[in-house]
Amino acid sequence: MESFKKTPHISADLGDIANIVLMPGDPLRAKLIAEKYLDDYKLVNEVRNMLAYTGYYKGKRITVMGSGMGMASMGIYCYELFKFYNVDAILRIGSCGSFQEQVKIFDLILVDKAHTHSNFSKSQNNTDINIMQGDAGMNEIIKSVALEKNKSIHTGTIHCSDIFYNDNPNMNELIEKHNALGVEMESYALFHYAKVLNKKAACLLTVSDSLVTKEETSSFEREQKLIDMIEIALESAIRF
């Protein structure tokens, strides 16, 4: 049997990371979740300050780890977690921009499909697929938990972009073609690697700004005020 070797980006020992991982983009949000919700947690990674904590939520062992911003960063961390740390399922919990007037600030979006114009899959394994799906079983659990908590969730397609500052004049055509609820930058890479490595992945988002109304939230609000999403994610994680 090949001996375990730590990866270039994660310093945790084998066994330090649970088989279920919640991944906010911001490592400080991972720290907040661990401190507020997990029992007997410990810091298991701080390479590049991409903080990861493993602890217990209602008796279930869970790891919470930042992913960083963009598909490249998410791709590195989710691949290493799936491939080398025996992680079975990752739930991304992040923020996004809204493309639809009815999708308001702080609304929740459960990603059914992630669409991208990126060459991520083509570059990674020469598959030219621009839509990836989240795990249906995980999504059903998330929806049932939200229903129990009497929280509304929009379910649908998200556009996963390589670009944050986007001057593409055809963006409205893109929105209309795929009926995307919003835009973020990580879900496609997560779903891609879950498919490649035969793992499970889902993505639950909170709307942090609206491309329709131009409303925005502050960095403090994005770090501290995403409680509905976090609590739904934790309750779902103990059922995965």
C-alpha positions as CSV (number, residue, x, y, z in Angstrom):
1,M,0.0,0.0,0.0
2,E,1.4,3.4,-1.0
3,S,2.2,5.6,2.0
4,F,0.3,8.8,2.5
5,K,2.1,12.0,1.6
6,K,0.8,15.5,2.5
7,T,-0.2,17.6,-0.5
8,P,1.5,20.9,-1.4
9,H,-1.5,22.9,-0.2
10,I,-2.9,20.9,2.8
11,S,-0.7,20.1,5.8
12,A,-3.3,17.9,7.6
13,D,-2.4,14.3,8.4
14,L,-4.5,11.5,6.9
15,G,-7.5,11.1,9.2
16,D,-7.5,14.8,10.3
17,I,-10.1,15.7,7.7
18,A,-13.7,14.3,7.9
19,N,-15.4,12.6,5.0
20,I,-17.9,15.4,4.8
21,V,-16.5,18.9,4.1
22,L,-18.3,22.3,4.1
23,M,-16.4,24.8,1.9
24,P,-17.0,28.5,2.2
25,G,-14.9,30.6,-0.1
26,D,-13.5,32.7,2.8
27,P,-11.3,30.9,5.3
28,L,-12.4,33.4,8.0
29,R,-16.0,32.1,7.5
30,A,-14.7,28.6,8.1
31,K,-13.1,29.9,11.3
32,L,-16.4,31.5,12.3
33,I,-18.4,28.3,11.7
34,A,-16.0,26.2,13.7
35,E,-16.0,28.6,16.6
36,K,-19.8,29.1,16.7
37,Y,-21.1,25.6,15.8
38,L,-18.5,22.8,16.2
39,D,-17.7,21.0,19.3
40,D,-14.1,19.7,20.1
41,Y,-12.8,21.3,16.9
42,K,-9.2,21.7,16.0
43,L,-7.3,23.5,13.3
44,V,-6.0,21.0,10.8
45,N,-4.7,23.2,8.0
46,E,-3.3,26.7,7.8
47,V,-1.1,26.5,4.7
48,R,-1.4,29.9,2.9
49,N,-4.0,30.8,5.6
50,M,-6.5,28.5,3.9
51,L,-7.9,27.5,7.3
52,A,-9.5,24.1,7.9
53,Y,-11.2,22.9,11.1
54,T,-12.4,19.5,12.0
55,G,-14.9,19.0,14.8
56,Y,-18.4,17.7,15.7
57,Y,-21.8,19.0,14.9
58,K,-24.5,17.1,16.9
59,G,-22.1,14.2,17.1
60,K,-21.3,14.2,13.4
61,R,-17.7,14.7,12.4
62,I,-17.4,17.5,9.9
63,T,-14.5,19.6,8.4
64,V,-15.0,23.2,7.4
65,M,-12.4,24.6,5.1
66,G,-12.0,27.6,2.9
67,S,-11.7,27.2,-0.9
68,G,-10.5,30.6,-2.0
69,M,-11.8,32.4,-4.9
70,G,-12.3,31.1,-8.5
71,M,-12.3,27.7,-10.2
72,A,-8.5,27.4,-10.1
73,S,-8.4,27.7,-6.3
74,M,-11.5,25.5,-5.7
75,G,-10.1,23.0,-8.1
76,I,-6.9,22.6,-6.2
77,Y,-8.5,22.1,-2.8
78,C,-11.4,19.9,-3.8
79,Y,-9.2,17.7,-5.9
80,E,-6.8,17.1,-3.0
81,L,-9.6,16.5,-0.5
82,F,-11.4,14.0,-2.8
83,K,-8.2,12.3,-4.1
84,F,-5.9,12.2,-1.1
85,Y,-7.9,12.8,2.0
86,N,-10.8,10.3,1.3
87,V,-13.5,13.0,1.4
88,D,-16.8,11.6,0.1
89,A,-18.8,14.8,-0.2
90,I,-18.2,18.5,-0.3
91,L,-20.9,21.2,0.1
92,R,-19.9,24.6,-1.1
93,I,-21.5,27.4,0.9
94,G,-20.8,30.7,-0.7
95,S,-22.1,34.0,-2.0
96,C,-23.2,35.0,-5.4
97,G,-24.6,37.8,-7.5
98,S,-28.3,37.7,-8.6
99,F,-29.3,37.8,-12.3
100,Q,-33.0,37.8,-11.6
101,E,-35.2,40.6,-10.1
102,Q,-37.1,38.1,-8.0
103,V,-33.9,36.8,-6.4
104,K,-33.2,39.2,-3.6
105,I,-30.3,40.1,-1.4
106,F,-29.8,37.3,1.2
107,D,-32.0,34.9,-0.7
108,L,-30.7,31.3,-0.9
109,I,-29.9,29.5,-4.1
110,L,-29.5,25.7,-4.4
111,V,-27.5,25.0,-7.5
112,D,-29.0,22.3,-9.7
113,K,-26.6,23.0,-12.6
114,A,-23.5,25.1,-13.0
115,H,-22.8,26.6,-16.5
116,T,-19.5,28.1,-17.6
117,H,-17.7,29.5,-20.6
118,S,-14.4,28.4,-19.1
119,N,-12.1,25.8,-20.7
120,F,-11.7,24.2,-17.3
121,S,-12.8,20.7,-18.2
122,K,-11.2,20.8,-21.6
123,S,-7.9,21.7,-20.1
124,Q,-8.2,19.2,-17.2
125,N,-9.2,16.0,-19.0
126,N,-10.1,17.0,-22.5
127,T,-13.8,16.9,-22.1
128,D,-15.7,19.7,-23.6
129,I,-18.7,20.1,-21.3
130,N,-20.0,23.5,-20.2
131,I,-22.7,22.3,-17.8
132,M,-22.1,20.2,-14.6
133,Q,-24.8,19.0,-12.2
134,G,-24.7,18.9,-8.4
135,D,-25.5,15.7,-6.6
136,A,-29.3,15.1,-6.7
137,G,-29.3,13.2,-3.4
138,M,-27.5,15.9,-1.5
139,N,-29.8,18.5,-3.1
140,E,-32.9,16.7,-1.9
141,I,-31.5,16.6,1.6
142,I,-30.8,20.3,1.6
143,K,-34.3,21.1,0.3
144,S,-35.9,19.0,3.0
145,V,-33.9,20.7,5.7
146,A,-34.8,24.1,4.4
147,L,-38.4,23.1,4.4
148,E,-38.2,21.9,8.0
149,K,-36.7,25.3,8.9
150,N,-39.3,27.1,6.9
151,K,-36.7,28.8,4.7
152,S,-37.3,29.4,1.0
153,I,-34.7,28.3,-1.5
154,H,-34.5,29.1,-5.2
155,T,-33.3,26.0,-7.1
156,G,-31.8,26.3,-10.6
157,T,-28.8,27.1,-12.8
158,I,-25.9,29.3,-11.7
159,H,-23.4,30.8,-14.1
160,C,-19.8,30.0,-13.0
161,S,-17.4,32.6,-14.3
162,D,-13.7,33.0,-14.6
163,I,-14.2,36.8,-14.5
164,F,-15.3,38.9,-11.6
165,Y,-15.0,42.3,-13.4
166,N,-17.0,41.4,-16.6
167,D,-17.4,43.8,-19.5
168,N,-18.9,41.2,-21.8
169,P,-21.6,42.9,-23.9
170,N,-23.3,39.6,-24.5
171,M,-23.9,38.8,-20.8
172,N,-27.6,39.5,-21.0
173,E,-27.9,36.9,-23.8
174,L,-26.1,34.4,-21.6
175,I,-28.5,35.0,-18.8
176,E,-31.5,34.5,-21.0
177,K,-30.1,31.4,-22.8
178,H,-29.5,29.5,-19.6
179,N,-32.1,31.2,-17.3
180,A,-29.3,31.6,-14.8
181,L,-30.4,32.7,-11.3
182,G,-27.0,34.3,-10.6
183,V,-23.3,34.2,-10.9
184,E,-20.4,32.9,-8.8
185,M,-16.9,31.5,-9.5
186,E,-16.4,28.1,-8.0
187,S,-19.2,25.6,-8.4
188,Y,-18.4,24.2,-11.8
189,A,-14.9,23.2,-10.8
190,L,-16.3,21.4,-7.7
191,F,-18.9,19.6,-9.7
192,H,-16.3,18.7,-12.4
193,Y,-13.9,17.0,-9.9
194,A,-16.7,15.3,-8.1
195,K,-17.7,13.7,-11.4
196,V,-14.1,12.9,-12.4
197,L,-13.3,11.3,-9.0
198,N,-16.8,9.6,-8.5
199,K,-17.5,11.7,-5.4
200,K,-20.5,13.9,-4.4
201,A,-20.8,17.7,-4.4
202,A,-23.5,20.3,-3.9
203,C,-23.6,24.1,-3.7
204,L,-25.7,26.3,-1.6
205,L,-25.4,30.1,-2.1
206,T,-26.5,33.3,-0.4
207,V,-27.1,36.3,-2.7
208,S,-24.7,39.0,-1.7
209,D,-25.4,41.5,-4.5
210,S,-27.8,42.1,-7.3
211,L,-26.8,42.8,-10.9
212,V,-30.4,43.9,-11.5
213,T,-31.0,46.4,-8.6
214,K,-27.3,47.1,-7.9
215,E,-27.8,46.4,-4.2
216,E,-24.7,45.2,-2.4
217,T,-23.7,43.7,1.0
218,S,-20.5,44.6,2.9
219,S,-17.6,42.2,3.4
220,F,-18.6,42.1,7.1
221,E,-22.1,41.0,6.2
222,R,-20.8,38.4,3.9
223,E,-18.6,37.0,6.6
224,Q,-21.0,37.3,9.5
225,K,-24.6,37.3,8.3
226,L,-25.0,34.1,6.3
227,I,-26.6,32.2,9.1
228,D,-29.5,30.7,7.3
229,M,-27.2,29.1,4.7
230,I,-24.7,27.9,7.3
231,E,-27.3,26.3,9.6
232,I,-29.1,24.6,6.7
233,A,-25.7,23.3,5.5
234,L,-24.8,21.9,8.9
235,E,-28.1,20.2,9.4
236,S,-27.8,18.7,6.0
237,A,-24.3,17.5,6.5
238,I,-25.3,15.2,9.4
239,R,-27.7,13.5,6.9
240,F,-25.3,13.0,4.0
